[in-house]
């Protein structure tokens, strides 16, 4: 773990010069030093963001690919169902139309 260098002595001295009591200046400087300490491993860099975005893109591509495959499968099923319905409608139409034609031609 690396920390940003923060000079507490210099900060306390500047606060004292600005009129802050010595005990308060030292406390402020220590608090500031603690606030500036962080883990360099968690520092967000452009490379870090690029890697995270690349991972997210890969996951989204995978999910979209699976969704596309599912949609294509269901579309194929719907197309099959429509084809069956067309044939059924044709059969119903013929079963209705043929007797109608027989009755019409028998009258002639």
N, C-alpha and C positions, 0 to 999 in steps of 0.2 A: 504494500500500500504506500503510495506516495502522497505527499501533501504539498500544497502551495505554501511557499515560504512566507510567513507573516511575522514581522518584527514587532513583538509585543512591547519591547522596551521603547522603541521609536514611537509607537502609537501612544503609549502611556505618556511619554514626554510631550508629545504634541497636544494631547488632551490637557495636561497640566498647564502648558503654555497658553492654552485657550481659556484658562480659568476654571477648569474642572478640578475639584478636590482630589488629592493624591490617591486616596483609597478608591474613589469612584473611577478615576482614570485607569488605575491598574485593573479593576474589575472589568471595565469596558474592553480594555485591550485583551484580557484573557478570554472574554466571551467572543470577541471578534476572531481570535485565533482558533477557537473551537469551531466557530461557524465556517471558517475557511478550510478546515480539514475535510477531505473527502477521498474516496477510493478512486484512484486513476483507472481501475478496471471498469468502472461504471461510467466513465466519461464518454459522452456521446460525440462521436466523430462522423465525418462524412462516410468513411468506410463502414463504420458500424451501421449507419442508416441504410447505406446501399445494400449491405448483407441482409438486414432485416426485411427491406423491401423486396429483395430478390427471393427470399424464403416465402414471403407473403404472396408474391406473384406466382411462385411455383405451386403453392397450395391452392390458390384461386384457379389456376389453369387446370389442376387436377380435378377440382370440384366441378368446374365448368365442363370439362371433358366427360365426367360421369353423368352430369345433368343432360348434356347433349345426347349421349348414348341412350339414356332413359327416355328422353323425348322422342328420339328416332324410333326406338322400339315401340313406344305407345302409338306413334303415328302410323307405323306399319300395321299395328293391330286395328286401328281405326279405319285405315284404308281397306283392310281385309273385310271388316264389318260392313263398310259401305258397299263393297263389291257384292257381298252376300245379299244385302238389302236390295240392291239393284235387280239381282236375279229373282228375288222373291217378289218384288213389285212387278217385274215382267211376267212372272208366272200368274200372279193375281190378275193382271190386266188381260192376259191371254185367256185365262179361265172365264173371265167376264165377257170379253169381246167375241170369242168364238161362238158361244151360244147366241149372242146378239146377232152375229152375222148369219147363223143358221136360221134364226127366226125371220130375219129380213129377207133372205133369199127363198125361204119357203113360201113367203107371201107373194113373190113375184111369179 
